[in-house]
Amino acid sequence: MNDNLFKGTVEKKHMAAKTLHAVVEQVRDDAPSIYTLFLKPEEKVSCEPGQFFFIYNEEAGKIHAKAYSLANAPEEEVLEFCIKRVENGFMSNRLYHLQKGERMKISGPYGFFTLHPVERDVVFVATGTGISALRPMMHRIFQEGTERQVTLIFGVRTQQDILYRKEWEKLERKNSNFRFLPVLSKEVWEGERGYVQDTLLRQWKDDERDFYICGLFPMVDAVKKLLLERGIDARRIHAERYV
């Protein structure tokens, strides 16, 4: 849930949401069953890190739409969407087979899951493609600069599923106040294992932090429940749940 103090700014973004066309630049495989779709809008769009767009496809006279979080900096000319291919999922498989130069209809931006002013340490928690909404937030923080501690706890099944791994490791080398904690649920290794909420508990320092959570419903609900039980103010818990 997001603090209403900053909600008005994002509501203006909803008012500015528009429908437009975008051209396919590339479809890139990133991990097993996960790819990035690169779309170049035919006109400039403006949004906040964490927001999402609808991507549309018409098939046999029926219009299909699916929401995807923007995975890169909002000011970039080409929009990136990190997508998991779902077995028998129409949109995720249709978008995977797009060809360079095809035109797609999109609309946006939407969503209240956005970055707040960094006034205390920040913990980002993600699983799978939920990392896409958090990625532009973290880059925005370090572009603007902060002395606060920023931690990313990222849960996946195996090492080959760690999206943007080199990017996070580079960010960690460049910034002493950034810590990257990948958590594996299906592979034995020397790093963190199990569930992200287990790692969160093991790394717990104090209650004076803000939390951003993004992933599937069960994980998001479990982490929110844990934080509330630990006495974290609900206004400092910001979450987006993927279907």
TORDRENMAR-258199 format. One record per residue (C-alpha): residue in one letter; z, y, x. Coordinates in pm, 1 decimal, padded with zeros to 6 digits. Each point is the difference from the previous one (the first is absolute). Layout:
N
A_Z_Y_X
...
***
This chain:
243
M_00000.0_00000.0_00000.0
N_-00087.5_00342.9_00134.8
D_00214.2_00312.7_00009.0
N_-00102.8_00231.7_-00283.7
L_00051.5_00294.7_00233.8
F_-00344.2_-00058.9_00149.5
K_-00165.7_-00159.8_-00301.4
G_-00160.9_00320.8_-00121.5
T_-00218.6_00027.3_00308.7
V_-00141.8_-00346.0_-00051.8
E_-00049.1_00059.0_-00372.4
K_-00240.4_00275.5_00097.5
K_-00192.3_-00262.8_00193.7
H_-00031.8_-00202.9_-00320.4
M_-00144.1_00305.4_-00169.3
A_-00249.6_00028.5_00287.1
A_-00105.5_-00366.7_-00022.3
K_-00370.2_-00041.0_-00053.8
T_-00266.5_-00265.0_-00031.8
L_-00271.0_-00004.9_00263.3
H_-00230.4_-00228.2_00194.7
A_00055.4_-00135.9_00348.5
V_-00231.6_-00182.3_00238.4
V_00097.4_-00325.1_00168.6
E_00024.9_00048.9_00377.0
Q_00138.5_-00338.2_00103.3
V_00192.9_-00309.5_-00107.4
R_00214.4_-00126.5_00287.9
D_00199.0_-00322.2_00019.6
D_00354.0_00068.7_00124.3
A_00198.9_-00318.7_-00060.8
P_-00039.3_-00324.0_-00195.1
S_-00095.2_00101.4_-00355.8
I_00052.3_00371.4_00077.2
Y_-00269.1_00258.9_00065.8
T_-00045.7_00376.6_00014.8
L_-00254.0_00175.6_-00220.4
F_-00128.5_00329.4_00143.2
L_-00135.8_00245.4_-00259.8
K_-00142.0_00346.0_00065.3
P_00036.8_00227.2_-00306.7
E_-00300.9_00212.7_-00086.3
E_00234.3_00296.6_-00034.2
K_00330.1_00090.7_00162.0
V_00320.0_-00142.6_-00147.6
S_00355.9_00117.3_00054.3
C_00309.6_-00215.2_-00031.3
E_00340.9_-00080.8_00145.2
P_00096.0_-00298.5_00221.1
G_00105.0_-00284.6_-00227.8
Q_-00227.1_00078.8_-00293.9
F_-00266.5_-00232.2_-00138.2
F_-00350.5_00001.0_-00143.5
F_-00174.4_-00207.8_-00263.8
I_-00317.1_-00175.5_00113.5
Y_-00245.3_-00095.6_-00274.5
N_-00266.5_-00265.9_-00033.0
E_-00235.1_-00072.1_-00288.6
E_-00102.2_-00359.3_-00059.4
A_-00199.9_-00125.9_-00298.6
G_00067.9_00320.7_-00188.9
K_00375.1_-00019.5_00056.4
I_00184.6_00251.9_00216.4
H_00272.6_-00137.8_00225.3
A_00255.1_00224.3_00172.4
K_00268.2_-00069.2_00258.8
A_00250.7_00230.8_00167.7
Y_00028.5_00000.9_00380.8
S_00220.0_00213.2_00223.0
L_-00168.4_00216.5_00259.0
A_00068.3_-00161.2_00337.5
N_-00093.1_00287.5_00230.4
A_00065.0_00370.2_00041.1
P_-00099.4_00194.3_-00314.1
E_-00191.4_00256.1_00206.3
E_-00244.4_-00258.2_00136.5
E_-00358.5_00013.6_-00127.2
V_-00016.8_-00375.9_-00051.2
L_00261.3_-00162.4_-00225.4
E_00149.8_-00334.1_00104.6
F_00129.5_-00258.6_-00244.9
C_00178.4_-00310.9_00127.0
I_-00070.0_-00278.8_-00250.1
K_00117.1_-00358.8_-00037.0
R_-00259.6_-00246.2_-00125.4
V_00156.4_-00177.7_-00294.8
E_-00126.5_-00343.6_-00094.6
N_-00209.8_00043.2_-00316.2
G_00077.9_00373.8_00011.0
F_-00308.9_00182.4_-00123.7
M_00044.4_00341.4_00162.2
S_00138.5_-00110.9_00336.6
N_-00290.9_-00240.2_00049.1
R_-00265.3_00234.1_-00141.4
L_00106.0_00283.4_00230.0
Y_00005.0_-00234.7_00299.4
H_-00371.7_-00067.4_-00044.0
L_-00105.5_00364.0_-00024.6
Q_-00278.5_00103.0_00233.4
K_-00022.1_00313.4_00214.4
G_-00160.7_00281.5_-00197.7
E_00099.4_-00119.3_-00348.2
R_00141.8_00267.8_-00229.7
M_00331.4_-00057.8_-00174.9
K_00181.8_00206.2_-00260.4
I_00359.6_00092.4_00082.9
S_00263.6_00224.4_-00154.2
G_00318.6_00153.9_00130.5
P_00232.1_00075.2_00153.5
Y_00288.0_-00135.4_-00209.7
G_00361.1_-00094.8_00056.0
F_00344.9_00143.9_00068.7
F_00072.9_-00225.0_00300.2
T_-00030.5_00271.9_00261.8
L_00173.3_00113.6_00316.5
H_00302.7_00228.9_-00033.0
P_00127.1_00245.9_00263.7
V_00158.1_-00196.0_00284.6
E_00363.0_00112.4_-00004.0
R_00165.8_-00323.5_00119.5
D_-00100.2_-00329.9_00162.3
V_-00271.4_-00189.7_-00184.4
V_-00053.3_-00371.6_-00058.0
F_-00335.8_-00131.3_-00120.8
V_-00009.5_-00350.7_-00146.6
A_-00327.9_-00174.0_-00083.9
T_-00152.9_-00340.7_-00053.2
G_-00369.5_-00089.7_00016.1
T_-00245.1_00270.4_-00105.4
G_00295.5_00210.4_-00115.7
I_-00015.0_00139.7_00353.0
S_-00309.4_00199.2_-00099.3
A_00194.9_00256.4_-00204.9
L_00258.3_00045.3_00276.0
R_-00243.8_00030.9_00290.0
P_-00113.4_00359.3_-00070.9
M_00361.2_00102.7_-00065.5
M_00114.9_-00113.0_00344.6
H_-00292.2_00162.4_00175.9
R_00065.5_00324.1_-00187.8
I_00364.1_-00004.3_00116.3
F_-00092.6_-00032.7_00367.3
Q_-00290.4_00242.6_-00024.1
E_00241.1_00264.0_-00125.5
G_00273.1_-00113.1_00239.2
T_00355.9_-00115.0_-00061.7
E_00312.2_-00085.5_00195.1
R_00118.9_-00232.0_-00276.7
Q_-00003.7_-00374.7_00051.1
V_-00287.8_-00169.8_-00184.1
T_-00000.4_-00376.8_-00050.9
L_-00275.2_-00222.1_-00139.6
I_00099.5_-00344.9_-00128.9
F_-00320.3_-00187.2_-00079.7
G_00005.0_-00346.9_-00152.4
V_-00294.6_-00242.9_00023.2
R_-00050.1_-00374.9_00024.4
T_-00130.8_-00037.4_00357.4
Q_-00086.0_00214.6_00302.0
Q_-00368.0_00011.0_-00092.8
D_00102.1_00167.1_-00326.9
I_00163.6_00300.8_00171.4
L_-00229.5_00281.2_-00111.1
Y_-00042.7_00295.7_00240.3
R_00217.9_-00178.2_00258.2
K_-00148.0_00174.6_00306.4
E_00029.9_00331.4_-00181.0
W_00372.0_-00047.4_-00066.7
E_00065.9_-00121.9_00353.3
K_-00178.9_00304.4_00141.8
L_00196.9_00230.7_-00229.1
E_00319.3_-00165.8_00121.2
R_-00095.5_00051.7_00366.7
K_-00078.7_00367.7_-00057.4
N_00307.2_00079.7_-00210.4
S_00347.0_-00108.6_00107.0
N_00126.0_00070.4_-00352.8
F_-00237.4_-00250.9_-00163.9
R_00087.3_-00367.9_-00031.0
F_-00238.0_-00268.6_-00122.0
L_00154.0_-00321.0_-00136.7
P_-00254.7_-00258.3_-00119.9
V_00159.9_-00282.9_-00200.1
L_-00168.1_-00340.8_-00027.1
S_00074.0_-00240.0_-00285.4
K_-00223.9_-00294.4_00097.7
E_-00010.5_-00004.8_00379.7
V_00260.3_-00064.6_00268.4
W_00009.3_00270.2_00267.6
E_00244.6_00210.4_00200.3
G_-00002.4_00293.5_-00241.9
E_00146.3_00049.9_-00346.2
R_-00037.7_-00287.3_-00248.3
G_00063.9_-00049.9_-00370.5
Y_-00012.5_00277.3_-00258.6
V_-00012.7_00374.9_00054.7
Q_00331.5_00049.0_-00181.1
D_00167.0_-00236.8_00250.3
T_-00128.9_00209.6_00289.5
L_00106.1_00316.4_-00179.4
L_00355.4_-00130.9_-00019.8
R_00002.0_-00112.1_00364.2
Q_-00120.3_00341.7_00114.1
W_00230.7_00195.3_-00229.9
K_00160.4_00300.3_00171.3
D_00118.7_00242.8_-00265.3
D_-00075.0_00126.4_-00348.8
E_-00147.1_00336.4_00101.9
R_-00365.3_-00095.9_-00017.5
D_-00298.6_00028.9_-00231.3
F_-00191.5_-00312.5_-00100.4
Y_-00365.6_-00053.8_-00088.8
I_-00090.0_-00344.3_-00134.0
C_-00342.0_-00138.5_-00087.9
G_-00118.8_-00351.6_-00083.0
L_00006.8_-00260.1_-00274.3
F_00249.4_00024.9_-00287.5
P_00251.4_-00264.3_00120.1
M_00043.8_00154.0_00346.0
V_00022.9_00358.8_-00122.9
D_00253.0_-00090.4_-00268.3
A_00207.9_-00205.4_00246.0
V_00013.8_00281.1_00256.9
K_00083.3_00264.1_-00261.4
K_00277.1_-00219.9_-00137.3
L_00141.6_-00047.1_00350.1
L_-00005.7_00373.3_00074.0
L_00165.8_00091.5_-00328.1
E_00269.1_-00260.6_00058.5
R_00062.2_00155.0_00341.9
G_00059.9_00333.1_-00169.8
I_-00326.0_00175.3_00086.8
D_-00073.1_00293.5_-00230.1
A_-00289.7_-00098.4_-00226.0
R_-00165.0_00334.3_00075.1
R_-00048.2_-00113.6_00360.5
I_-00181.7_-00318.8_-00097.9
H_-00374.8_00049.6_-00044.0
A_-00200.4_-00304.0_-00105.7
E_-00346.1_-00114.8_-00105.6
R_-00051.8_-00349.0_-00140.6
Y_-00331.9_-00182.7_00031.6
V_-00130.7_-00241.6_-00259.8
***
